[in-house]
Amino acid sequence: MRKPTTRTWIWLAAAVVVVTGGAFYVDGHRVSAAPHAGDPKCDEIVSRLPDDIPGASRDWALGDGVASWGGQKAVFRCGAEELQPNVNLCVTADGVDWVLDEARLKRDGVSVLRTYGRSPAVEFTYSGPREEVGGILTALDPAVKWIPQERKCIGLDDAATVL
């Protein structure tokens, strides 16, 4: 058996660096999928997402039913758990109701919004300034708007007439 040459060791070291670097690169683009990301509608929704949102370009993201922009500053996950009626703030952007996770905003300073009354549900997480969220939701809405809305958010004043 021949003893490995210096050249062999250099090539082996270079290969280890390339494989390790590639693994870190791929891992940096992985986005955890939502629980119901396998819903066939999620593929359609993700294919309709814009290449750019206000202030960021779309990233290369790995994961079922996911997309991200701006180095994962903004993350879109299709197939989230559908929300039950709740008292969190609901905003309507271009006909799509989005419910803000107020506890997460208070705790982490991150805006996490989920569509309400549509199946599959979509979750959007944004770690930038809150003032930018409205414009971003408007850019995302065409991707989810075509899913029929089964329920709508109602205000506190409307709740008394519903009950």
VOMAR-822164 format. One record per residue (C-alpha): y, z, x; residue in three letters. Coordinates in Angstrom, 1 decimal, decimal comma. Layout:
residues N
@Y->Y | Z->Z | X->X | residu->ALA
...
//
This chain:
residues 163
@Y->0,0 | Z->0,0 | X->0,0 | residu->MET
@Y->3,4 | Z->-1,0 | X->1,4 | residu->ARG
@Y->6,3 | Z->1,4 | X->1,6 | residu->LYS
@Y->9,2 | Z->0,4 | X->-0,7 | residu->PRO
@Y->12,1 | Z->-1,2 | X->1,2 | residu->THR
@Y->15,7 | Z->-0,2 | X->1,0 | residu->THR
@Y->16,4 | Z->-3,3 | X->-1,0 | residu->ARG
@Y->13,7 | Z->-2,2 | X->-3,6 | residu->THR
@Y->15,3 | Z->1,2 | X->-3,9 | residu->TRP
@Y->18,8 | Z->-0,3 | X->-4,5 | residu->ILE
@Y->17,4 | Z->-2,6 | X->-7,2 | residu->TRP
@Y->15,6 | Z->0,3 | X->-8,8 | residu->LEU
@Y->18,7 | Z->2,5 | X->-8,8 | residu->ALA
@Y->20,8 | Z->-0,3 | X->-10,2 | residu->ALA
@Y->18,2 | Z->-0,8 | X->-13,0 | residu->ALA
@Y->18,3 | Z->2,9 | X->-13,9 | residu->VAL
@Y->22,1 | Z->2,8 | X->-14,0 | residu->VAL
@Y->22,1 | Z->-0,3 | X->-16,3 | residu->VAL
@Y->19,5 | Z->1,1 | X->-18,7 | residu->VAL
@Y->21,2 | Z->4,5 | X->-18,8 | residu->THR
@Y->24,7 | Z->3,0 | X->-19,3 | residu->GLY
@Y->23,3 | Z->0,7 | X->-22,0 | residu->GLY
@Y->21,8 | Z->3,6 | X->-23,9 | residu->ALA
@Y->25,1 | Z->5,5 | X->-23,8 | residu->PHE
@Y->26,9 | Z->2,4 | X->-25,0 | residu->TYR
@Y->24,6 | Z->1,9 | X->-27,9 | residu->VAL
@Y->24,6 | Z->5,6 | X->-28,8 | residu->ASP
@Y->28,4 | Z->5,5 | X->-28,8 | residu->GLY
@Y->28,3 | Z->2,9 | X->-31,6 | residu->HIS
@Y->25,7 | Z->4,6 | X->-33,8 | residu->ARG
@Y->27,0 | Z->5,9 | X->-37,1 | residu->VAL
@Y->24,7 | Z->8,1 | X->-39,2 | residu->SER
@Y->23,7 | Z->6,4 | X->-42,4 | residu->ALA
@Y->24,2 | Z->8,0 | X->-45,8 | residu->ALA
@Y->21,2 | Z->9,2 | X->-47,7 | residu->PRO
@Y->20,9 | Z->6,1 | X->-49,9 | residu->HIS
@Y->22,0 | Z->3,5 | X->-47,4 | residu->ALA
@Y->18,9 | Z->1,5 | X->-48,2 | residu->GLY
@Y->20,4 | Z->0,5 | X->-51,6 | residu->ASP
@Y->20,5 | Z->-3,4 | X->-51,6 | residu->PRO
@Y->24,1 | Z->-3,3 | X->-52,8 | residu->LYS
@Y->25,2 | Z->-1,5 | X->-49,6 | residu->CYS
@Y->24,5 | Z->-4,7 | X->-47,6 | residu->ASP
@Y->26,8 | Z->-6,6 | X->-49,9 | residu->GLU
@Y->29,5 | Z->-4,0 | X->-49,8 | residu->ILE
@Y->29,5 | Z->-3,8 | X->-45,9 | residu->VAL
@Y->29,6 | Z->-7,6 | X->-45,7 | residu->SER
@Y->32,8 | Z->-7,6 | X->-47,8 | residu->ARG
@Y->34,6 | Z->-5,1 | X->-45,6 | residu->LEU
@Y->37,7 | Z->-6,3 | X->-43,7 | residu->PRO
@Y->37,8 | Z->-7,0 | X->-40,0 | residu->ASP
@Y->41,0 | Z->-5,0 | X->-39,8 | residu->ASP
@Y->42,5 | Z->-2,0 | X->-41,6 | residu->ILE
@Y->46,1 | Z->-0,9 | X->-41,1 | residu->PRO
@Y->46,3 | Z->0,2 | X->-37,5 | residu->GLY
@Y->42,7 | Z->-0,6 | X->-36,3 | residu->ALA
@Y->40,2 | Z->-3,3 | X->-35,7 | residu->SER
@Y->36,6 | Z->-3,2 | X->-36,8 | residu->ARG
@Y->34,1 | Z->-1,8 | X->-34,2 | residu->ASP
@Y->30,6 | Z->-2,8 | X->-33,5 | residu->TRP
@Y->28,7 | Z->-0,1 | X->-35,4 | residu->ALA
@Y->24,9 | Z->0,6 | X->-35,6 | residu->LEU
@Y->23,4 | Z->2,1 | X->-38,7 | residu->GLY
@Y->22,4 | Z->1,0 | X->-42,2 | residu->ASP
@Y->25,3 | Z->0,6 | X->-44,6 | residu->GLY
@Y->28,0 | Z->1,6 | X->-42,1 | residu->VAL
@Y->31,1 | Z->0,3 | X->-40,6 | residu->ALA
@Y->33,9 | Z->1,7 | X->-38,4 | residu->SER
@Y->37,3 | Z->0,9 | X->-37,1 | residu->TRP
@Y->39,4 | Z->2,1 | X->-34,2 | residu->GLY
@Y->36,7 | Z->3,6 | X->-32,1 | residu->GLY
@Y->35,2 | Z->5,4 | X->-35,1 | residu->GLN
@Y->38,6 | Z->6,9 | X->-36,1 | residu->LYS
@Y->37,7 | Z->5,4 | X->-39,5 | residu->ALA
@Y->34,1 | Z->5,4 | X->-40,7 | residu->VAL
@Y->32,7 | Z->3,8 | X->-43,9 | residu->PHE
@Y->29,2 | Z->4,9 | X->-45,1 | residu->ARG
@Y->27,6 | Z->3,3 | X->-48,2 | residu->CYS
@Y->24,9 | Z->5,1 | X->-50,1 | residu->GLY
@Y->26,5 | Z->8,6 | X->-50,2 | residu->ALA
@Y->25,5 | Z->11,1 | X->-52,8 | residu->GLU
@Y->27,2 | Z->10,4 | X->-56,1 | residu->GLU
@Y->29,8 | Z->13,1 | X->-57,0 | residu->LEU
@Y->29,5 | Z->15,2 | X->-60,1 | residu->GLN
@Y->32,7 | Z->16,1 | X->-62,0 | residu->PRO
@Y->34,7 | Z->18,4 | X->-59,9 | residu->ASN
@Y->38,3 | Z->19,7 | X->-59,4 | residu->VAL
@Y->39,1 | Z->18,1 | X->-56,1 | residu->ASN
@Y->42,0 | Z->15,7 | X->-55,9 | residu->LEU
@Y->41,2 | Z->12,2 | X->-57,1 | residu->CYS
@Y->43,3 | Z->9,2 | X->-56,1 | residu->VAL
@Y->43,1 | Z->5,8 | X->-57,6 | residu->THR
@Y->43,7 | Z->2,9 | X->-55,2 | residu->ALA
@Y->43,8 | Z->-0,6 | X->-56,8 | residu->ASP
@Y->41,4 | Z->0,5 | X->-59,6 | residu->GLY
@Y->38,9 | Z->2,5 | X->-57,4 | residu->VAL
@Y->38,7 | Z->6,2 | X->-57,8 | residu->ASP
@Y->38,4 | Z->8,2 | X->-54,6 | residu->TRP
@Y->37,8 | Z->12,0 | X->-54,4 | residu->VAL
@Y->39,2 | Z->13,9 | X->-51,4 | residu->LEU
@Y->37,0 | Z->16,6 | X->-49,9 | residu->ASP
@Y->39,8 | Z->19,2 | X->-49,8 | residu->GLU
@Y->37,7 | Z->21,9 | X->-48,1 | residu->ALA
@Y->36,9 | Z->19,5 | X->-45,2 | residu->ARG
@Y->40,5 | Z->18,5 | X->-44,9 | residu->LEU
@Y->41,6 | Z->22,2 | X->-44,7 | residu->LYS
@Y->38,8 | Z->23,1 | X->-42,3 | residu->ARG
@Y->38,7 | Z->20,1 | X->-39,9 | residu->ASP
@Y->41,9 | Z->18,2 | X->-40,6 | residu->GLY
@Y->39,8 | Z->15,1 | X->-41,4 | residu->VAL
@Y->40,2 | Z->13,1 | X->-44,6 | residu->SER
@Y->36,8 | Z->12,5 | X->-46,3 | residu->VAL
@Y->36,9 | Z->10,6 | X->-49,5 | residu->LEU
@Y->34,1 | Z->9,5 | X->-51,7 | residu->ARG
@Y->34,1 | Z->6,9 | X->-54,6 | residu->THR
@Y->33,7 | Z->8,4 | X->-58,0 | residu->TYR
@Y->31,8 | Z->6,8 | X->-60,9 | residu->GLY
@Y->30,3 | Z->3,9 | X->-58,9 | residu->ARG
@Y->26,7 | Z->3,5 | X->-57,8 | residu->SER
@Y->26,1 | Z->3,4 | X->-54,9 | residu->PRO
@Y->28,8 | Z->5,8 | X->-53,9 | residu->ALA
@Y->30,8 | Z->5,2 | X->-50,7 | residu->VAL
@Y->32,1 | Z->7,8 | X->-48,3 | residu->GLU
@Y->35,1 | Z->7,1 | X->-46,1 | residu->PHE
@Y->36,1 | Z->9,4 | X->-43,2 | residu->THR
@Y->39,4 | Z->9,1 | X->-41,4 | residu->TYR
@Y->40,6 | Z->11,3 | X->-38,5 | residu->SER
@Y->44,1 | Z->9,9 | X->-38,3 | residu->GLY
@Y->47,3 | Z->10,9 | X->-40,1 | residu->PRO
@Y->46,9 | Z->11,6 | X->-43,8 | residu->ARG
@Y->49,8 | Z->9,4 | X->-44,7 | residu->GLU
@Y->47,8 | Z->6,3 | X->-43,5 | residu->GLU
@Y->44,9 | Z->6,8 | X->-45,9 | residu->VAL
@Y->46,4 | Z->5,2 | X->-48,9 | residu->GLY
@Y->47,0 | Z->1,8 | X->-47,2 | residu->GLY
@Y->43,5 | Z->1,9 | X->-45,7 | residu->ILE
@Y->41,9 | Z->2,6 | X->-49,1 | residu->LEU
@Y->43,7 | Z->-0,4 | X->-50,5 | residu->THR
@Y->42,3 | Z->-2,5 | X->-47,7 | residu->ALA
@Y->38,7 | Z->-1,3 | X->-48,4 | residu->LEU
@Y->38,9 | Z->-1,5 | X->-52,2 | residu->ASP
@Y->37,9 | Z->-5,2 | X->-52,6 | residu->PRO
@Y->34,6 | Z->-4,3 | X->-50,9 | residu->ALA
@Y->33,7 | Z->-1,7 | X->-53,5 | residu->VAL
@Y->35,6 | Z->-2,8 | X->-56,6 | residu->LYS
@Y->33,0 | Z->-5,3 | X->-57,7 | residu->TRP
@Y->30,5 | Z->-2,5 | X->-58,3 | residu->ILE
@Y->30,8 | Z->-1,6 | X->-62,0 | residu->PRO
@Y->32,7 | Z->1,7 | X->-62,6 | residu->GLN
@Y->30,6 | Z->3,9 | X->-64,9 | residu->GLU
@Y->32,9 | Z->6,9 | X->-64,9 | residu->ARG
@Y->36,6 | Z->7,5 | X->-64,2 | residu->LYS
@Y->38,5 | Z->10,5 | X->-62,8 | residu->CYS
@Y->40,5 | Z->12,3 | X->-65,4 | residu->ILE
@Y->43,4 | Z->14,7 | X->-65,0 | residu->GLY
@Y->43,5 | Z->18,4 | X->-66,0 | residu->LEU
@Y->45,5 | Z->17,5 | X->-69,1 | residu->ASP
@Y->42,9 | Z->14,9 | X->-70,2 | residu->ASP
@Y->40,0 | Z->17,4 | X->-69,7 | residu->ALA
@Y->40,9 | Z->19,4 | X->-72,8 | residu->ALA
@Y->40,7 | Z->16,3 | X->-75,0 | residu->THR
@Y->37,3 | Z->15,2 | X->-73,4 | residu->VAL
@Y->35,7 | Z->18,7 | X->-74,0 | residu->LEU
//
